Amino acid sequence: MSRRPALLVVDVQNDFCPGGALGVPEGDRIIPRINRTIKLFVRRGLPVLATRDWHPRVTRHFKEFGGAWPPHCVQGTKGARFHPKLTLPEGAVILSKGMDPDQDSYSGFQALSLQGRDLESVIRDLGIDEVFLCGLATDYCVRATVLDALRRGLRVRVLGDAIRGVDLHPGDSERAVKEMRQAGAPFVETRGLASSLPG
């Protein structure tokens, strides 16, 4: 049976990049690597999926309503848009999370496509058996999505040079990387990835 990997780009949005409401230090520096990887997947005819935070204005995720974070990625705002330098292809599957005002929703597996399908259903529908994952932020949404994928029995490879963390507490990203590795997610680099893909 032939392999069918997909690329999953996590939350590369304006508010998570420098200058945004919750900017990840150097978060925009991974975008050229992600774009090269997107082109590689498109050339091979492989699916590209992208998650985004898509919060309502009032949500317990935000400090004002009892959460941990300043307002960010509010539905329909500039901060919620994908970074303008991110080149998602036509036909990329966009999945939105954080829409429930009563949940934090860090994991991409809590996201829904425009058709209302959850990430696991989209993956199964597309016949995907392996996910290459990149994006923001290492210690929150990347970590949560990787761990959820592994719990669901999916093969996951993390593009280690195409993720960045918030490090709200010093060492958070390093601990997240260790946790993902220990859970069974190998880390690979974007360069040289072509030899790992079918097609």
MOCORWO-V574209 format. One record per pair of residues at least 6 apart in sequence whose C-alpha atoms are under 7 Angstrom apart, sorted by the first residue. I is the first residue (numbers start at 1). GAP is how many residues later the second one is. Records with the same first field share a line. If there is no record, write none. Layout:
# MOCORWO-V574209
I: GAP + GAP
This chain:
# MOCORWO-V574209
3: 126 + 195
4: 123 + 124 + 125 + 126
5: 41 + 123 + 124 + 125 + 126
6: 40 + 41 + 42 + 122 + 124 + 125 + 126
7: 40 + 41 + 42 + 124 + 125 + 126
8: 40 + 41 + 42 + 123 + 124 + 125 + 126
9: 40 + 41 + 42 + 124 + 125 + 126
10: 40 + 41 + 42 + 124 + 125 + 126 + 132
11: 40 + 41 + 42 + 124 + 125
12: 70 + 71 + 123 + 124
13: 66 + 67 + 68 + 69 + 70
14: 6 + 65 + 66 + 67 + 68 + 69
15: 6 + 7 + 8 + 57 + 58 + 64 + 65
16: 6 + 7 + 8 + 11
17: 6 + 7 + 10 + 11
18: 6 + 7 + 8 + 9 + 10
20: 59
21: 51
22: 50
24: 140 + 141 + 142
25: 141
27: 137
30: 132 + 133
31: 55
33: 129 + 157
34: 128
35: 51 + 52
37: 153
38: 10
41: 6
44: 155
48: 44 + 45
49: 43 + 44 + 45
50: 43 + 44 + 45
51: 43 + 44 + 45 + 57
52: 43 + 44 + 45
53: 20 + 27 + 43 + 44 + 45
54: 19 + 20 + 21 + 26 + 42 + 43 + 44 + 45
55: 18 + 19 + 20 + 43 + 44
56: 18 + 19 + 43 + 45
57: 17
58: 43
59: 6 + 42 + 43
60: 6 + 7 + 41 + 42
61: 6 + 7 + 8 + 42 + 43
62: 6 + 7 + 8 + 9
63: 6 + 7
72: 7
73: 6 + 7
74: 6
93: 20
94: 19 + 20
95: 16 + 17 + 18 + 19
96: 15 + 16 + 17
97: 8 + 11 + 13 + 14 + 15
98: 6 + 7
106: 34 + 35 + 38
107: 34 + 37 + 38
108: 11 + 37
109: 9 + 10 + 11 + 36 + 39
110: 8
111: 7 + 8
112: 6 + 7
129: 25 + 26
130: 24 + 25 + 26
131: 24 + 25 + 26
132: 24 + 25 + 26 + 27
133: 24 + 25 + 26
134: 24 + 25 + 28 + 29
135: 7 + 27 + 28 + 29
136: 6 + 27 + 28 + 29
137: 26 + 27 + 28 + 29
138: 25 + 26 + 27 + 35 + 38
139: 26 + 27 + 33 + 34 + 37
143: 33 + 37
146: 10 + 34
147: 33
150: 6
156: 29
157: 28 + 29 + 30 + 31
158: 27 + 28 + 29 + 30
159: 28 + 29 + 30 + 31
160: 27 + 28 + 29
161: 28 + 29
165: 8
167: 6
